[in-house]
Amino acid sequence: MTAATVTTLCTAVAVLLAVGFLLGRASVRRGPARDLDLGTPVERATFRTLHTASLAAPPLRAGLTGDTARRAARQLRSLLGTEALCLTDREAVLAWDGGGADHHPQRVMGRITEVLASGRSRSIHTGCDDPACPLRWAVIAPLTGEEGVLGALVAYGSRESAVLVRAATEVARWVSVQLELAELDRSRTRIIEAEIRALRAQISPHFIFNSLAAIASFVRTDPERARELLLEFADFTRYSFRRQGDFTHLADELRCIEQYLALAGARFGDRLKVTLQVAPEVLPVTMPFLCLQPLVENAVKHGLENSGGECRISISAQDAGAEAVVTVEDDGVGMDPAELRRVLAGEAGGASGIGLCNVDERLRRVYGDDHGLVVETAVGAGTKVTVRLPKFRAGVHRVPRSGA
């Protein structure tokens, strides 16, 4: 079951339970003017419940902190219709909304120990000795995540209610789903960072050493060329090792490729022939960071480092309606298709294997399985890699770098 499905199911349960609260209060809250509202009482209650849940969800998707708890507590209390509500982690009260804030928060943590240990909801009498305080009864429901119980939701009422026990428990489960989704977002970010670190590791010390050696060879014979190459090397490494954002523009990625090829050309000289064809209209297309450079590096390796002759590399970025189509083609030694399948499945080692598999997995994760790498190759026949990039995909956008 996907995270989206779990969220939908839990929201539906919370909605049904909360609708019962709202309907029960409808006859009291609805004056003569409310009779003119569109829809039945059930429809109006459902809408209000869904709207309240939608307001509570975004803060919770950032995790369970003091700030997110304060932003969500009021909406959760409105969802349940209770006199007061608080959210805690395992150590302290994070947020309180409603009456009793002057004396009840100090007692909460001592009452939730059993729930934190067992992970099961319970109802308790508050034991409040203030005759003016309406908070006489409370439901404590656990908030859980991948690492177990993270805290608790405590809903307070003036009297015991079996319906509130069920409703508070289900709303706590819905909150837990939001917290789990927050953990998934953080896990996704860590995975992406690990993948990019793997690609950066592919830019091996061997390549850096060869680039610097090639630059050094021009210091005496052609100082201006050495200066230009040194600037290209600085820009290339600055881009490749940047820390901001998971996405970039196609224009930035192509510029990185040009810098890489300039450094490779300094090493291999006339043996490396490059053709670049780019349609200007696709330059602003957003794409996952560092996805094309590994493909070009792979072409250089198979075309030059593994052969003694010349290598022609053709790079094309063309407009194809709703997509930009990028191809990287070389006339090098090629690859056995069976070996290619092992590479894309992550079963082959080596820098080129890591790079191709990494890029393929990232493209599929962002755009879907039908947007993975398309590789055409055979032994002795060169290699052609095609990437199809949707011009627009929800959630895919470039975060500007500071100072950019």
N, C-alpha and C positions, 0 to 999 in steps of 0.2 A: 504494500500500500504506500503510495507516494505521500510526501509531506503535505502537498496541496489537498489530497483527499482526506487526510487526517484532520487538517484544519477545517475543511468543509463540514465533516461529520460532527466534530466537537462544537463548531459554531451552531450547527442546526440543533443539537441537543440543548445548548445554552439558550438558544432563541426560544425553543418550545417551553422551557421552564420559566424563563423570564416573562414570556407572554402571559403566563398564568398570573404572575404578580401584577402585571400592568392591567390585565382585564379585571382583576379583583379590586384595583384601585380606581378603575375607570368611572364607576358611578359616583364616586366621591369627588374626583378631580374635574369631571366634565360638567361645565355649566351650560346654560342655554345656547351660548355662542358655539360651543363645541359640537352641537348637534348638526351644524352646517358643514362640518369637516367631511371631506370626500372619503369614501371607503367605509367598510364595516369596522366595528371596534377591534376585531381580530386583525384586520389588515393594518389599521393604524398602530396597534400595539406591536405587530411584527416589524413594521417599518422603524418605529422608534428603537426597538431592541437592536435591529441590524445596524442602525445608524450609530447607536451608542457603542456597540462592539467594534465598529470600524474606527471610531475615535480612540478606543483603548488599545487597538492592535499595534499601530506604528511605534509607540514608545517601547512596548514590550519586545518588539523585534530587535531592539538594541541591547537586550539582556536585562538582568535584574540588578539595578543599581538604585541609589537613592533618588536620582533625578528621574529615571524612567518610572519608578514606582510612584512618585508624587504625581507625575503627569497622567498615570493610568488609574490611580486610586479613585478619583472622583467619578470617572466613567464606569468603573466596576461597581461602585456603590450604587450608582444610578441604575445599572443593569439589574442589580439584585433588589433595589428598593429598600435597603436596610437603614437603620438609624446611624450606624457607623461601620467603617470597614478599615482594616489595616493590612499592609503587606510587610512581610519580614524576610530577611535572609536567615541564615543559621545563627547569626550573632546578635542582631539588633533589629529594632523596628525601623523600616525604611520610609514608610509613609502612613499617615493617618488622615482619614477624612470623615467628618461628622462630629457628633457630640462626644463628651467624655474625654476630650484630648488632654484635660488638665490632670487626670489621675489614672486612666486606664492604660495608656502606653507603658507606664512603668511596671505593670503587672503581666504584660503579654508574654514575654520571653519565658517566664517561669511556668506558664500554662501550656506552652506548645512543645515542650521537651518530648513528650510521649509521641506526638504526631511526627516530629522530626526523626525519631528513632524507628517508628513502625511504618511510616509512609501511608497511614490510613486516617481518614477523617474522624473527628469525634465532636460531640456537642457537650458543652459545660455550662453550669451556672457561674456567672461572673463573680459572685460573692461580694458585690459592691455594697458598701454600707452607707452610701450617700442616698438618702430617701428621695432626693430630687433627680437622681440620675436614671434615665430610662433604660440603660444598658444592663439588662438582667440575665441575658442568655446569649451564648456565642457558639458559632460553628467554626471549627478550626479545620482547614483543608490543606493538604500538602501541595507544594509547588515543586514539580520534579523536572529533571533534565537527564542528559546522558550520564551524568556522574552521580545520579541519585537524587535525594531530596535537597532542594536548593533553599527552601524557606517555606512560608505558609501564608495563606489568605485567611483572615479572620473576619467573619461577618457577625455583627452584633444586632440583636433584636430585643424588644421589650418582653417577649414571651416565647415559649418553646413552640417550634413549628417544624414538623417533619418535612414539609415542602421546602423550607429554607435549607434544611440539611442537604437535601438532594440538589437543590439549585446551586448552593455554594460549592458543593463538591464538583458539579459539572462545570461551573464557571472556572474553578481552580484548574480543572483538566484542560479547559480551553486556554487559560493563561500558560499552562505548562507547555502546550503545543507551540505557542508563540515563542516561549523561551528556548524550546528545542530547535525551532527554526532559526533563532538567533545563533545558537551553537553551530548549526549547519552552515550558516553564512560565514561564521568565523573559521570553520573547518575548510570551507571552500577557499577562503582567502589564503589560509595556510598552504593548501594544496597548490594554488596558483603560484604563490611565492616560491614554493619548493621546486615547481616545474621551471620557473624562470631561473632559479639558481642553478638547476641542472643545465639549462641552455647556456648560461653564462660560463659554467665550468667547461662547456664544450669549446668555448673560445680559449683554447689551450695555451699554456705557457709556451708551447712549441710555436704556435702562430705568432704570439707576441714577440718572442725572441727573433723569429725570422723577419718580422716586420721591422723591428728596431735595427736588425743587422742590415736589411736592405736600405733603410734610411741612412745608416752610418756610411754605407758604401758610396753615397752621393755627396757626403759632406765636403770632400776635397774636389771632386770632379764637377759637381753641379750643385752648389750650395742653395740656389733658389729652389731646385727640385726637392732637396732634402727638407727645406723649410716647409714647402707645401705638403709633403708627405707627413711631416711631423704634426702639422695642423690637422690633417685628415685622421691621423692616428688618435689625436687627442679628442676630436669630435666623435669618432667611432666608439672609443671606450666610454666617453661620457654618456652617450646615448644607451649603449648596451648595458651599462651598470647603473642606470638611473633607478630611482626607488619609487617614483610617483606613478600610480595608475596601472591598471591591467590592460588598457587599450591605448592605441595610438592611431594616427592617420596614415593612410597608405603613402602619402607624400613623405612622411618622416621615415617610414620603413624603407622606401626606395632610396632615400638619401643615405641611410645607413648602409645599404647595399653598395651604392656608388663608392662610399669610403672604403668598404671592405675590398672591393675590386681594385681600387686605386693602390691599396697596399699589396694585394696579391700581384697586381701588374708590375709593381716595383721589383718583386722577387722573380717572377717568371718571364718578364719582358715580352717579346713578340710572340711567345708561345701561347699567350692568352688573348683570344679575340672575343670581344663582347659586343652584342647588339642589344640595344634597349629601345623599346617602343612603348610609349605610355600615352593613353588618351587623357587630356587635361581634365575632363569632367569626372574622372574617377579618383583624382588625387585627394579630395576631402573625405573619401570613404573611411569609416572607422573599422579597425580590425584588432585582434588580439596582439599585444606587444610581442615583438621579436619572433614573428612567425615566418618571415620570408628569408631573413639572413641565413638560418640553418639550411634552407633549401639551396641557396646559392653556394654556401660553403661545401655542401655535399657534392654539387656539380663540379666545383673546383677540384675537390679531392679525387673524384672518379675520372675527371677529364685530364688532369695534369699530374697530380702526385702519383697516380697509379699507372701512368703511361709516359713515354719518352717524347711524344710528338706534340703537335699543336692541339689546342682545344678551343672549340667555338661554343660560347654560351649565349643563348638568346633569352632575353627577359621581356615579357610582354604584359601589359596591364590594359585591358580593353573594357569598354562599356558594353554590357549585355542586358539592357533594360533595367530590371529590378536588381541586377547583380553587377559586380565587377569581377572579371575573370582574369586571373594572374597565372601566367605559365613561366616556368623556368626549365629550359631545355639545354642539354649538352650533347656533344657527339663523342663522349668518352667511352670507357670500357663497358658501361652498362652493368646489369645485375641479373642474376638468375631469378626469375619470378618466384620460385619457391623460397629463396632467401629473402626476397622482398616481403613476402607474406610473414615470415618470421620476424623481420624487422618491425613491421607495422603492428604486430601482435606483442611487441616488447620482449621477444624471446632471443634477440640477437644483441650482443654487446657492441662496444665501440662507440666513438663519438657520433659518427653519422647515424648509427642505429638509434641512439638516444634522441638525436635531434629530430629525425623523421617521425618516430613514434610519439614524441612529445608534442610536436606540432599537430599531428593527426588527431590525437586525443583532445587537445585544447579546442581545435576547430569543431569537433563533434560535440563537445560539451557546450560550447557557446551557441552554435547554429543548428545542431541536430546531426544525426548520422548521415544524412544525405549531403553534408557539406564537408566530409572528410577529404583527405588528399586522394587525388586520382593520379596514379603513377603508371606510366607506360615505359617498359624497359625490356631488354633482353641482352644476353651476353654479347658484347661486341657491337651493340646497336645504339648505344647512348641511352639517355634517360630523359623523360619529359614528365614534369610534375605540374598538375593543374590545381589551382585553388579558386573556389567560387565564394565570393564575399557578398552577402546581402547588403544592399545600400542602407537598409534600415532594419534593426532588430531591437525590440524592447529590452532595455537593460544594458545595451551595448553603446557606450558613449565614452569619449575621451575626457579624462579629467585634466584640465590645463595644469602644466607645471608652474611652480612658483616663479614669478618673474616672466612667464611666457605671455 
